[in-house]
Amino acid sequence: MSKATVVIAYILLIAGIATAQPGERPAYALVVHGGAGAISKDMPDSIEANYRAGLNAALDAGEAVLASGGAAEDAVVAAIVVLENDPLFNAGRGAVLNAEGAAELDVSLMRGSDKACGAAAAIRTVKNPITLARAIMERSPHVFFAAEGAERFAEASGLEIVDPEYFVTERRREAWRRREAEDAKGTVGAVALDRDGNLAAGTSTGGTSFKTPGRVGDSPVIGAGTYADNATCAVSSTGHGELFIRNVVAFRIAALMAFANLSLDDAANEVVRKLLAPGDGGVIAVDARGNVATPFNTEGMFRGAAIAGNERTIAIWNP
Amino acid sequence: MSKATVVIAYILLIAGIATAQPGERPAYALVVHGGAGAISKDMPDSIEANYRAGLNAALDAGEAVLASGGAAEDAVVAAIVVLENDPLFNAGRGAVLNAEGAAELDVSLMRGSDKACGAAAAIRTVKNPITLARAIMERSPHVFFAAEGAERFAEASGLEIVDPEYFVTERRREAWRRREAEDAKGTVGAVALDRDGNLAAGTSTGGTSFKTPGRVGDSPVIGAGTYADNATCAVSSTGHGELFIRNVVAFRIAALMAFANLSLDDAANEVVRKLLAPGDGGVIAVDARGNVATPFNTEGMFRGAAIAGNERTIAIWNP
């Protein structure tokens, strides 16, 4: 490596962004996020370490799938299950509570090879919502289910059903009792490129705290919260869901690549830094060449990337 | 008018498509649809007349708003309310029934001036779902509600609530008893351009007959079933909802205009005739210059247009 290359590689390492060289497609790539928002840099070291450990565990689970030749959607599901089970993140157990003090979860999954997808909104009893998204994608002629109907489909599919109280942690209950509106940060998502060159994306969330029951955010909306198409990219969004719905954020990035010939990085930045406003949120994205983009316009975004042949990166703030 | 112009005008009239001349923006434009699908040309004249009368009444209601200087979204709501109340169409009263014999309704509305929107899925008790979409758009910080939460928002907003049996007509009950799967045709929608140059789009449906309870189609999905942005166009979709979700049909048309510089007609045809397959469905669309496109790849699509300065058109099949 030339000195300049070393310097550039070091800058990229510092930036927490692993970027494939043009033309060199990595064998696989996995990016996860744990939400974007007003994440204070004054966070205690012990809490920051827990977030980093959670992201790392999700990358471990997803990378194990990809390294052994598994499918992108299986890696996305494996990574998101870890984040759903981790009470730190606003998805699955530890989700924020709605106006009635209950967790109501939104989720979606999409596969880039055939644009198959599965999504569910306002669910209260399915232990791992991302597994419901996969069951809908694989076993139903439909792609999107709401509320009770989604839960009944989960039961019929043999997924693990839990009491709604399972999702409620003491920390979230306490915040709810104190009427502390929590930042929407903590939505989780993953995007992956597998050894076969296929893409997938998934997103799972508890939405916004104190939301009106039945409110659906962008996470289960294909095109807004999640999108994947081998021809362009896989995207998972996190942020102010209403704005992501009306701007069709995830598909807009794919459309800028397909119709305006932008690179993944330019397309993702065009949407997150130019169309959206500071504080709105961020996305993680990967294209079929293994290029990765993780722009956000908030204070921070919990994120991590495991790209074959590159050092693993975990980051929260901008450098 | 030259003889050639007369001939062209006559062909356009026959085709049931009213097209503004380049540069001449009509004062307003309204297009409605009553669904695309396998609509047999052998339909009895009396039934065909009823469909035409329904579309005509919807155009009357919407055009009255536009002619008097009202807003595009008010015209869209006025037109769709008429179609929801007409038992012939698969929206509101007369919706098809799900696997349990109940009507479950999906709806959305979007305004092009600020991309504000409102949507609801799997509702069973709101007499005119499109009025719920408007209430969500105007009065909630959220844009999308599912099932019971949506119904509670409707009640709190003072909308008319009905017994779920209100929606069930004898004709639909009989079809359900006989296990006759009905074509998804009959979804309704409207797009409008008002005197101020603002666009709006809305879509309302009972979805597919014998659907699994909780199934959500494309109609309430902003970007798939409905999209409106003054910078490009307003679109309402009808057809195989799952395909419209995964292809983000409504926004894709807008994106082809914005990012690939296609005309409305070319963008709509690119999606409906090239990306989608025969039998999938159709769209109605209007742009900010008053150009209208109504492509479909099914046997027929119930549709009508009222464009200032043009003869009103109602059509079902291709000429």
Interface residues (C-beta under 8 A of the other chain):
Chain A: M110 K115 A116 C117 A119 A121 A122 S140 P141 H142 V143 F144 F145 A146 A147 E148 G149 A150 R152 F153 K211 T212 P213 G214 R215 V216 G217 V221 I222 G223 A224 Y227 E242 I245 R246 N247 V248 F251 R252 A255 L256 F259 A260
Chain B: M110 K115 A116 C117 A121 A122 S140 P141 H142 V143 F144 F145 A146 A147 E148 G149 A150 R152 F153 K211 T212 P213 G214 R215 V216 G217 V221 I222 G223 A224 Y227 E242 I245 R246 N247 V248 F251 R252 A255 L256 F259 A260
